Amino acid sequence: MASSPDHRSSGSPRIDPAHALAELSVMADTVDRVRDRVGAIAEPFLGTEREDVVAVVHEAERQLRIAVRTLHRAIKTLDR
């Protein structure tokens, strides 16, 4: 079987830092937009008897913020 142009003869994928940077950047932007949407979901519940919803949604928002930071760290690491 002939080797695919996207793979080295060892079978491992070629490293394309520019493509990886672009993908990571798009992912970070997407996760950040989702984080904004998640945070907005909690707003109508603020000050109501459903503070439990607020707490859980804010935790999800916090985790997404961490994911965005981690993706930005990956971008900086790859861009060295």
C-alpha positions in Angstrom: 0.0 0.0 0.0 1.4 3.4 -0.9 2.0 6.0 1.8 -0.4 8.9 2.0 1.2 12.3 1.4 -0.1 13.4 4.8 2.0 10.8 6.6 5.6 10.0 7.0 6.8 6.5 6.0 6.6 5.6 9.7 2.9 6.2 9.7 3.0 9.2 12.0 1.3 12.4 10.8 3.4 15.3 9.6 3.8 18.2 11.9 2.5 21.4 10.5 2.9 24.1 13.2 1.0 26.7 11.3 -2.0 24.4 10.9 -1.9 23.4 14.6 -1.6 27.1 15.6 -4.6 28.0 13.5 -6.7 25.1 14.8 -5.8 25.9 18.4 -6.7 29.6 17.9 -10.1 28.7 16.4 -10.8 26.3 19.3 -9.8 28.9 21.9 -12.1 31.5 20.3 -14.9 29.0 20.1 -14.6 27.8 23.7 -14.4 31.5 24.8 -17.7 32.3 22.9 -19.3 29.2 24.5 -18.1 30.4 27.9 -19.8 33.7 27.4 -23.0 31.9 26.5 -22.8 29.6 29.5 -22.3 32.6 31.8 -25.3 34.4 30.4 -27.5 31.4 31.3 -26.9 32.0 35.0 -28.0 35.7 34.9 -31.8 35.2 35.1 -31.3 32.9 38.2 -29.3 35.4 40.2 -31.0 36.4 43.4 -33.7 33.7 43.0 -34.3 30.5 44.9 -32.3 28.8 42.2 -28.8 29.9 43.3 -27.9 26.2 42.9 -28.2 26.7 39.2 -26.1 29.8 39.4 -23.3 28.0 41.3 -23.2 25.0 38.8 -23.3 27.2 35.7 -20.6 29.5 37.1 -18.5 26.4 37.8 -18.9 25.4 34.2 -18.0 28.9 33.1 -14.9 28.8 35.3 -13.8 25.4 33.8 -14.3 26.8 30.2 -12.2 29.9 31.2 -9.4 27.4 32.3 -9.7 25.6 29.0 -9.3 28.8 27.1 -6.2 29.7 29.1 -4.8 26.3 28.6 -5.4 26.5 24.8 -3.6 29.9 24.8 -0.7 28.3 26.6 -0.5 25.6 24.0 -0.5 28.2 21.3 2.4 30.1 23.0 4.3 26.9 23.5 3.9 25.8 19.9 4.8 29.3 18.6 8.3 29.2 20.3 
